[in-house]
Amino acid sequence: MKVEQQQVGTVDVLTPAGALVDQEAESFSKLLLERIKLPNPRLVVLMQQVSYLDSTAVEGLLAATEELADRATSLKLASVPPVCREILALTGVSGRFSFFEDVQDAVRSFL
C-alpha cells in the first residue's frame, strides 16, 4: 500500500491510496501509531484516494483517535469518500472523528 506523507507546518498529513483492507489496513494502522508516538502529534488523514475500509482499518483509526485523545489532541479526517463515511456511520463510530471537506481546513483546525 502506498501512503504519501507530507508535513504542512507542524501537521503530518498522511494520504493512503486504495482499499484499506487486510495487510494494508494493518500497515496503515501501525504507521498511524508510530506517528502518534512522536512529540506533539498533529495528524490529518487525507482519505480522498481510499476506496474502502474494512474492520481492521476502522479499528486502527479508532485506536489512533483514542491514543490522541489521551494526549489532548485528535485525529482529523479530510476528504472522506461517501463509501468510507457510510462505513464509519454504519459501524457507529463516525461521531468519534473530526471530518473536514479538505486538507487545508483540517490543518487549520489545529491553530
Secondary structure, DSSP 8 states (H G I E B T S, - for coil): -EEEEEEETTEEEEEEEEEE-HHHHHHHHHHHHHHHTSSS--EEEE-TTEEEE-HHHHHHHHHHHHHHHHTT--EEEES--HHHHHHHHHTT-GGGSEEESSHHHHHHTT-
